[in-house]
């Protein structure tokens, strides 16, 4: 068991906490997150069985429930009533921050409409982790999340940002990573790409793909989850708008 130091943090009655959990390494959780998860009345999970290992590691015995998308006429009525009576809850996803590219945004939106206090508890992020090791300190950076599973629509989504000058970030699954890289190369033929696989996990791998490299020659285990950075129009930016010559290796 990994012990966190004693904290004076105390949850507030009637409050919902959106808690970021590790994206791979169980030690990448904040002390405050552990305290929140121990103190709230209930933890709503993307999948409670998946969260069990994390909770057991930190000896968190709080009751858990899997959060299902509520399609009723009064969505999440029971949760709202609990919070208004003074109970507290934490919302977690399988990895990372709920409501970003993971489930949870519907519940958060409804709680906000009910004027229920919502507090973010930040933590590990695949997005910021990847940007921090890119060396491309470029503004703006744009997060596109997951693109469409349909090849044609995916290419259209990328083409919308064909003239964007900055860094584009995309999340992708193992099943579509090759097609997504092909679409990126098609739309951004002169852009370097940074490919992150299994970030923070034991088999973490980060590859830089230069425009001159063929995707066919690119070798990496097609397992796990991916984060892709696209450095659009780098020469134009270096010639007077953003950054300096050190931003590219």
Residue pairs with C-beta under 8 A, 6 or more apart in sequence:
1 57
1 58
1 59
2 26
2 27
2 57
2 58
4 31
4 34
4 35
4 58
5 31
7 31
7 32
7 34
7 35
9 32
9 35
9 36
10 39
11 17
11 36
11 39
11 40
11 88
12 88
12 117
12 119
13 86
13 87
13 88
14 83
14 84
14 85
14 86
14 87
14 88
14 116
14 117
15 83
15 88
15 116
15 117
15 118
15 119
16 83
16 88
16 89
16 90
16 91
16 108
16 111
16 116
16 117
16 118
16 119
17 36
17 40
17 88
17 89
17 90
17 91
17 118
17 119
17 120
17 121
18 90
18 91
18 97
18 98
18 99
18 104
18 108
18 118
18 119
18 120
18 121
19 33
19 36
19 37
19 90
19 91
19 92
19 98
19 121
19 123
20 30
20 33
20 96
20 97
20 98
20 120
20 121
20 122
20 123
20 124
20 125
21 29
21 33
21 51
21 54
21 92
21 93
21 94
21 95
21 96
21 123
21 124
22 28
22 29
22 54
22 95
22 123
22 124
22 200
23 95
23 96
23 124
23 125
23 126
23 129
23 199
23 200
24 95
24 124
24 198
24 199
24 200
24 201
24 204
25 124
25 200
25 201
26 53
26 54
26 57
28 123
28 124
28 200
29 54
29 58
29 123
29 124
30 121
30 122
30 123
32 121
33 121
33 123
34 58
34 60
36 90
36 121
37 43
37 55
37 58
37 60
37 62
37 90
37 92
38 58
38 60
38 61
38 62
39 62
39 88
40 62
40 88
40 89
40 90
41 62
41 63
41 82
41 87
41 88
41 89
42 62
42 63
42 64
42 65
42 82
42 87
42 88
42 89
42 90
43 51
43 55
43 60
43 62
43 63
43 64
43 65
43 89
43 90
43 91
43 92
44 64
44 65
44 66
44 67
44 79
44 89
44 90
44 91
44 92
44 107
45 51
45 64
45 65
45 66
45 67
45 92
45 93
45 94
46 66
46 67
46 92
46 93
46 94
46 98
46 102
46 103
46 104
47 66
47 94
48 64
48 65
48 66
50 94
51 64
51 92
51 94
52 64
54 60
55 61
55 62
55 64
62 90
67 91
67 103
67 104
67 107
69 103
69 106
70 76
70 106
70 107
75 106
75 110
76 107
76 110
76 111
79 89
79 107
79 111
80 110
80 111
80 114
80 116
82 89
83 89
83 111
83 114
83 116
84 114
84 116
90 121
91 98
91 99
91 104
91 107
91 108
92 98
93 102
93 103
93 104
94 102
95 102
96 102
96 124
96 125
96 126
97 120
97 122
97 123
97 125
98 104
98 105
98 108
99 105
99 108
100 127
100 145
101 145
101 146
101 171
108 118
111 118
112 118
124 200
126 171
126 196
126 199
126 225
126 227
127 143
127 169
127 227
129 196
129 199
129 200
129 227
130 169
130 194
130 196
130 199
130 206
130 227
130 229
131 141
131 167
131 169
131 229
133 196
133 206
134 167
134 194
134 229
134 231
135 246
135 247
135 248
135 249
136 167
136 194
136 229
136 231
136 243
136 247
136 248
137 243
137 247
138 166
138 167
138 231
138 237
138 242
138 243
138 247
139 166
139 242
140 166
140 167
141 166
141 167
141 168
141 169
142 161
142 164
142 166
142 167
142 168
142 169
143 169
144 157
144 161
144 168
144 169
144 170
145 170
145 171
146 170
146 171
146 172
146 173
147 153
147 154
147 157
147 158
147 170
147 172
147 180
148 154
148 157
149 176
151 179
151 183
154 179
154 180
154 183
155 183
155 186
155 187
158 183
158 184
158 187
158 188
159 187
161 168
161 232
162 187
162 188
163 233
164 232
164 233
165 232
165 233
165 236
165 237
165 241
165 242
166 232
166 237
166 242
167 229
167 230
167 231
167 232
168 229
168 230
168 232
169 227
169 228
169 229
169 230
170 180
170 184
170 227
170 228
170 230
171 225
171 226
171 227
171 228
172 180
172 225
172 226
172 227
172 228
173 225
173 226
174 222
174 223
174 224
174 225
174 226
177 222
177 226
177 228
178 215
178 222
180 228
181 193
181 195
181 209
181 215
181 218
181 228
182 215
184 191
184 193
184 228
184 230
185 193
185 215
188 230
188 232
189 211
190 211
190 233
190 234
190 235
191 211
191 230
191 231
191 232
191 233
191 234
192 208
192 209
192 210
192 211
192 231
192 234
192 248
193 208
193 209
193 228
193 229
193 230
193 231
194 206
194 207
194 208
194 209
194 228
194 229
194 231
195 206
195 207
195 208
195 209
195 220
195 226
195 227
195 228
196 204
196 205
196 206
196 226
196 227
196 228
196 229
197 203
197 204
197 205
197 206
197 207
197 220
197 221
197 223
197 224
197 225
197 226
198 204
198 205
198 223
198 224
198 225
199 225
199 227
201 224
203 221
203 223
203 224
205 220
205 221
207 218
207 220
208 249
209 215
209 218
231 248
234 247
234 248
237 243
238 244
238 245
238 247
238 248
